[in-house]
Amino acid sequence: RSVTRSATILTRAAGRAGCGRPGQGARVATRTAAPAASAGAAGRAVSRSGCHAVAAPRPKGPQHLEAPTARLDPARFYTVTVATNCGTFAFRLEVRGQPRTAASVYALAKRGFYDGLSFQRVAAGFVIQGGDPLGDGTGGPGYTVVEAPPRNTQYVRGDVAMAKTSTEPAGTSGSQFFVVTGANVTASAGLTPDYALAGRIVSGQSVVDAIGALPTSPPNDGTPTPAVVMTKVTVTES
């Protein structure tokens, strides 16, 4: 299901038979598609990105994890490092402002949940989105966390936030997350403060931008070429 950029980040799971578990999957609003890039232009874009071609990962299948109950120490910093075939970036978890969301992402990363998953969607100048074990925008960990962000939240370049279905309460999240590549998508696209903030990029923003510039099918909002795979996701504490 596709929605306009002025709408919220939505899941495809809500309207898909057999995928009714809350919080599974997410879909970011789309922009008007531009004409398709030629094969040569797409190839040049991939070359400039610094990515190396890898096979798209096989779906891991439905997950049935229990929501974590442990909380993180607000006096410490927790940094999630995401290694991909397009380079590595890292974001610091928002432990103080969104403790339950941060603890969930931490637990998923610690157990290797994200290893081998893809960024299944790139919306140029808007977001990159991944973390779905099914690879099609409908999957999740088997549980949800609900933690609404402050009502004055704005989503700006480098923010990492969690996706949810259109019918779930503000701040609901599973495993799928998006990284904002637009300067301020609250101002430019009307993205409402309904998505829990997981953290903020602290290194590798250029890698995120390169992924966000990859050609996609359909153009400007879809699956990137080449596939972008999270080879290893780790967490460090300081």
C-alpha positions as CSV (number, residue, x, y, z in Angstrom):
1,R,0.0,0.0,0.0
2,S,1.3,3.4,-0.9
3,V,0.4,6.7,0.7
4,T,1.3,10.3,-0.1
5,R,4.2,12.0,1.7
6,S,1.8,14.2,3.7
7,A,0.4,11.0,5.3
8,T,2.0,9.0,8.1
9,I,4.4,6.1,7.9
10,L,2.2,3.1,7.4
11,T,2.5,-0.6,7.5
12,R,1.5,-2.9,4.7
13,A,0.6,-5.6,7.2
14,A,-2.7,-4.1,8.2
15,G,-4.2,-4.8,4.8
16,R,-2.5,-8.1,4.0
17,A,-4.1,-11.5,4.6
18,G,-2.3,-13.6,7.2
19,C,-0.2,-10.6,8.4
20,G,-2.5,-9.1,11.0
21,R,-0.1,-9.1,14.0
22,P,0.2,-5.5,15.2
23,G,3.4,-3.6,14.6
24,Q,4.6,-5.9,11.8
25,G,6.1,-3.9,8.9
26,A,6.0,-0.3,8.0
27,R,5.7,1.9,5.0
28,V,6.9,5.4,4.7
29,A,5.0,8.0,2.7
30,T,5.9,8.3,-1.0
31,R,6.8,11.1,-3.3
32,T,5.6,11.6,-6.9
33,A,7.7,9.3,-9.0
34,A,10.1,10.7,-11.5
35,P,10.8,9.1,-14.9
36,A,12.7,5.8,-14.6
37,A,16.5,6.1,-14.8
38,S,18.2,4.5,-17.7
39,A,20.2,1.3,-17.1
40,G,23.4,3.3,-17.6
41,A,22.4,6.0,-15.2
42,A,21.4,3.4,-12.6
43,G,24.7,1.7,-13.0
44,R,26.6,4.9,-12.6
45,A,24.6,5.7,-9.4
46,V,25.5,2.3,-7.9
47,S,29.1,2.8,-8.8
48,R,29.2,6.2,-7.1
49,S,27.5,4.8,-4.0
50,G,30.4,2.7,-2.9
51,C,28.2,-0.3,-2.6
52,H,29.3,-3.8,-3.7
53,A,26.7,-6.1,-5.1
54,V,25.3,-8.8,-2.9
55,A,22.3,-11.2,-3.2
56,A,19.1,-10.1,-1.7
57,P,18.6,-12.0,1.6
58,R,16.1,-14.7,1.9
59,P,13.2,-13.9,4.3
60,K,13.7,-15.2,7.8
61,G,10.0,-15.9,8.2
62,P,7.6,-14.9,10.9
63,Q,9.2,-14.1,14.3
64,H,7.7,-14.8,17.7
65,L,9.9,-13.0,20.2
66,E,8.9,-11.8,23.6
67,A,9.1,-8.0,24.3
68,P,12.2,-7.2,26.4
69,T,11.6,-6.2,30.0
70,A,15.1,-5.0,30.9
71,R,15.8,-1.2,30.8
72,L,19.0,0.5,29.8
73,D,21.1,2.8,32.1
74,P,20.2,6.4,31.3
75,A,23.6,7.5,32.6
76,R,25.3,5.5,29.8
77,F,25.6,5.8,26.0
78,Y,24.5,3.0,23.7
79,T,25.6,3.1,20.1
80,V,24.2,0.8,17.4
81,T,26.7,0.2,14.6
82,V,25.1,-1.0,11.3
83,A,27.6,-2.6,8.8
84,T,26.2,-2.9,5.3
85,N,27.5,-3.7,1.8
86,C,27.3,0.0,1.2
87,G,29.4,1.0,4.2
88,T,28.9,1.5,8.0
89,F,26.9,4.0,10.0
90,A,26.1,4.3,13.7
91,F,23.4,5.8,15.8
92,R,23.1,6.5,19.5
93,L,20.0,5.2,21.2
94,E,17.6,7.7,22.7
95,V,17.7,6.1,26.1
96,R,16.6,9.1,28.2
97,G,13.8,10.3,26.0
98,Q,12.4,7.0,24.7
99,P,13.7,4.3,27.1
100,R,11.4,1.5,26.1
101,T,12.0,2.0,22.4
102,A,15.8,2.2,23.0
103,A,15.7,-1.0,25.1
104,S,13.8,-2.9,22.4
105,V,16.2,-1.9,19.6
106,Y,19.1,-2.7,21.9
107,A,17.7,-6.2,22.6
108,L,17.1,-6.9,19.0
109,A,20.6,-5.9,18.0
110,K,22.1,-7.9,20.8
111,R,20.4,-11.1,19.7
112,G,21.5,-10.6,16.1
113,F,17.9,-10.0,14.9
114,Y,19.0,-7.4,12.3
115,D,22.0,-9.4,10.9
116,G,21.2,-10.3,7.3
117,L,18.2,-8.1,6.9
118,S,17.9,-5.5,4.2
119,F,16.8,-1.9,3.7
120,Q,13.8,-2.9,1.7
121,R,12.8,0.7,0.8
122,V,14.5,3.9,-0.2
123,A,12.5,7.1,-0.7
124,A,14.8,9.7,-2.3
125,G,15.2,12.8,-0.2
126,F,13.0,11.4,2.5
127,V,14.1,8.1,4.3
128,I,15.7,4.8,4.1
129,Q,13.8,1.9,5.8
130,G,14.7,-1.6,6.9
131,G,14.6,-4.2,9.7
132,D,11.9,-6.4,8.3
133,P,12.6,-10.2,8.7
134,L,10.2,-10.9,5.8
135,G,11.8,-8.3,3.5
136,D,8.6,-7.0,2.0
137,G,7.5,-4.4,4.5
138,T,5.1,-6.6,6.5
139,G,7.3,-8.3,9.1
140,G,8.3,-7.6,12.7
141,P,9.7,-9.3,15.8
142,G,6.3,-10.7,17.1
143,Y,5.8,-8.0,19.7
144,T,5.2,-4.3,19.9
145,V,6.4,-1.5,22.2
146,V,4.3,1.6,22.6
147,E,6.0,4.9,23.6
148,A,4.7,8.0,22.1
149,P,7.3,10.7,21.3
150,P,6.8,14.3,22.5
151,R,4.1,16.1,20.5
152,N,6.6,18.8,19.3
153,T,8.9,16.1,17.7
154,Q,10.2,17.0,14.3
155,Y,12.0,14.4,12.1
156,V,15.2,15.8,10.7
157,R,18.1,14.5,8.7
158,G,20.0,11.8,10.8
159,D,17.1,10.9,13.0
160,V,16.3,7.2,13.4
161,A,12.7,6.4,14.2
162,M,10.4,3.4,14.3
163,A,7.5,2.6,12.0
164,K,4.0,1.6,12.8
165,T,0.6,0.8,11.2
166,S,-1.9,3.5,10.5
167,T,-4.3,2.1,13.1
168,E,-1.8,1.7,16.0
169,P,-1.3,4.3,18.7
170,A,1.4,6.9,18.4
171,G,4.9,5.5,19.3
172,T,4.0,1.9,18.5
173,S,7.0,0.0,17.1
174,G,8.3,-3.5,16.2
175,S,11.6,-4.0,14.5
176,Q,11.4,-1.8,11.3
177,F,13.1,1.6,11.5
178,F,13.8,4.4,9.2
179,V,16.6,6.9,8.9
180,V,15.6,10.4,7.8
181,T,17.6,11.7,4.7
182,G,15.5,14.8,4.1
183,A,16.5,18.0,5.9
184,N,13.2,18.2,7.9
185,V,10.5,15.9,6.7
186,T,8.1,17.2,9.3
187,A,8.2,20.6,7.6
188,S,8.6,19.4,4.0
189,A,6.3,16.4,4.1
190,G,4.0,16.9,7.0
191,L,5.3,13.8,8.8
192,T,3.4,13.9,12.1
193,P,5.0,13.2,15.5
194,D,3.7,9.6,15.7
195,Y,6.9,7.6,15.4
196,A,9.0,6.7,18.4
197,L,12.6,8.0,18.1
198,A,15.1,5.3,18.4
199,G,18.2,7.5,18.2
200,R,20.3,9.8,16.0
201,I,23.2,9.2,13.6
202,V,26.6,9.8,15.1
203,S,28.8,8.6,12.3
204,G,28.4,7.5,8.7
205,Q,25.8,10.0,7.6
206,S,27.4,9.9,4.2
207,V,26.7,6.2,4.0
208,V,23.1,6.8,4.8
209,D,22.9,9.5,2.1
210,A,24.5,7.2,-0.4
211,I,22.0,4.5,0.3
212,G,19.3,7.1,0.0
213,A,20.5,8.1,-3.5
214,L,20.4,4.6,-4.9
215,P,18.1,3.9,-7.9
216,T,15.0,2.1,-6.9
217,S,12.2,0.1,-8.5
218,P,9.7,1.8,-8.8
219,P,11.7,5.1,-9.3
220,N,12.4,7.2,-6.2
221,D,10.4,5.1,-3.8
222,G,11.0,1.3,-3.7
223,T,13.5,-1.4,-3.5
224,P,17.1,-0.2,-4.0
225,T,19.6,-1.5,-6.5
226,P,21.8,-3.1,-5.5
227,A,20.2,-4.8,-2.5
228,V,21.3,-3.1,0.7
229,V,22.0,-5.7,3.4
230,M,22.8,-5.3,7.1
231,T,25.7,-7.7,7.4
232,K,26.3,-7.1,11.1
233,V,24.5,-4.9,13.7
234,T,26.3,-4.5,17.0
235,V,25.8,-2.4,20.2
236,T,28.6,-0.8,22.3
237,E,28.2,0.9,25.7
238,S,30.2,3.8,27.1
